[in-house]
Amino acid sequence: MTNQTVTVSEAAARRIAKIVAAEADKKALRVSVEGGGCSGFSYKFDLDKEAQEGDLVIERDGATLLIDEMSLVYMAGSEIDFVDNLLGQSFQINNPNAVASCGCGTSFAV
């Protein structure tokens, strides 16, 4: 599987590398989609030791991001970014498949 379907911004890659470096037994950030949240689906972020069979593995600037096959169905074409502004710091997923989202930015509908 190629990483053509999801992109990671430079800012997100820097933040992922920094977070993972602080955890001795972790190697990557895993992003997944699960049912629930205000709009039907929500994003979940976890640190992981290694990729699982079928995972999309995206590497950029020393950072590794993992997305499982089921989540990739909902995230195809997305860009993962990291924003640091007056409202705070957060990963943001710009998902072209989402037809609605909530104010918290972590829940969406397709």
Residue pairs with C-beta under 8 A, 6 or more apart in sequence:
1 54
1 56
3 56
3 57
3 58
3 59
5 56
5 72
5 75
5 76
5 77
5 78
6 56
6 58
6 65
6 67
6 72
6 75
6 76
6 77
6 78
6 79
6 80
7 58
7 78
7 79
7 80
8 16
8 58
8 60
8 63
8 65
8 79
8 80
9 79
9 80
9 81
9 82
10 60
10 61
11 81
11 82
11 83
11 84
12 63
12 65
12 80
12 81
12 82
12 91
13 60
13 61
13 62
13 63
14 61
14 63
14 82
15 63
15 82
15 91
16 28
16 29
16 63
16 64
16 65
16 82
17 61
17 62
17 63
19 29
19 47
20 26
20 27
20 28
20 29
20 47
20 63
20 64
23 47
25 49
26 47
26 48
26 49
27 48
27 49
27 50
27 64
28 47
28 48
28 49
28 50
28 51
28 57
28 64
28 65
28 66
29 45
29 46
29 47
29 48
29 63
29 64
29 65
29 66
30 45
30 46
30 47
30 48
30 65
30 66
30 67
30 68
31 43
31 44
31 45
31 65
31 66
31 67
31 71
31 75
31 80
31 91
31 93
32 43
32 44
32 46
32 67
32 68
32 70
32 71
33 41
33 42
33 43
33 44
33 70
33 71
33 74
33 75
34 41
34 42
34 44
35 41
35 42
36 42
36 107
37 102
37 106
37 107
37 108
38 102
38 103
38 104
38 107
39 100
39 101
39 102
39 107
39 108
39 109
40 107
40 108
40 109
40 110
41 74
41 107
41 108
41 109
41 110
42 106
42 107
42 108
43 91
43 93
43 106
43 107
43 108
45 91
48 66
51 57
51 66
52 66
52 68
54 68
54 69
55 66
55 67
55 68
55 69
56 66
56 67
56 68
56 69
56 72
57 64
57 65
57 66
58 64
58 65
58 66
58 67
59 65
65 80
67 75
74 95
74 97
74 110
75 93
75 95
75 97
76 97
77 95
77 96
77 97
78 93
78 94
78 95
78 96
78 97
79 93
79 94
80 91
80 92
80 93
80 94
81 91
81 92
81 93
81 94
82 89
82 90
82 91
82 92
83 89
83 90
83 91
83 92
90 105
92 105
95 108
97 110
98 108
98 109
98 110
99 109
99 110
100 108
100 109
101 107
101 108
101 109
102 108
